[in-house]
Amino acid sequence: MKLGEDFYQRDDIVQIARELLGKVLFTRINGIVTSGMIVETEAYSWRERGCHAYGSKKTQRNAILFENGGYAYVYLCYGMHNLFNIVTNKPGVAEAVLIRALEPIDGLEEMKLRRNLNAVDLRLTSGPGKLTKALGINRTLNGKSLLNNEVWVEDRPGIMLPTVIEASARIGIEYAKEDALLPWRFTLKGNKWVSK
């Protein structure tokens, strides 16, 4: 079942980031469906320096963060990696969850082609830049509604999850100073697809 607006438009970014673990991220690109179970997330809020909208500063790049929860925020990192985020909360409150790693499920052959891999191994989707390439996510999906059929998230009944969620500091945001230490990175304990 596709997640609805009520899931995304809540005001607890940490809870949403935790609850996205075990959900399944889908894309339909040129008619080809690919998907993976979310095994790693990071929460970002305008209140802390790790967020692109820190202090509620709105720019052309981050404008989608200020919309209703339930949109895709895709940006280019280090000039080469598209990173996929899920916008949350109400209009004017800039918050999002970065999807950092997936356990691949559907469309494995297409994912291997997109990643130029011969086998399904940990290089496929075990990092934020890897998973976007595997799922065909680029900046053309920035601002797309997650209620439509290009990119969306489902709650798939029957997926067996570990009962332990680990919380730790987010990765690669040393510039955020003390905010970099917030335990806002969430992973499914023991899942081999979590980024290294």
BELDAKA-V485862 format. One record per run of one state. SS is the DSSP state (H for helix, E for strand, L for the rest). FROM is the first residue (numbers start at 1). TO is the last residue. Records with the same first field share a line. If there is no record, write none. Layout:
SS = FROM-TO / FROM-TO
This chain:
L = 1-1 / 3-4 / 9-12 / 20-23 / 30-31 / 46-53 / 57-62 / 67-70 / 78-80 / 88-94 / 105-107 / 116-127 / 136-138 / 142-144 / 146-150 / 155-164 / 169-173 / 182-184 / 189-196
E = 2-2 / 24-29 / 32-45 / 71-77 / 81-87 / 95-104 / 145-145 / 151-154 / 165-168 / 185-188
H = 5-8 / 13-19 / 54-56 / 63-66 / 108-115 / 128-135 / 139-141 / 174-181
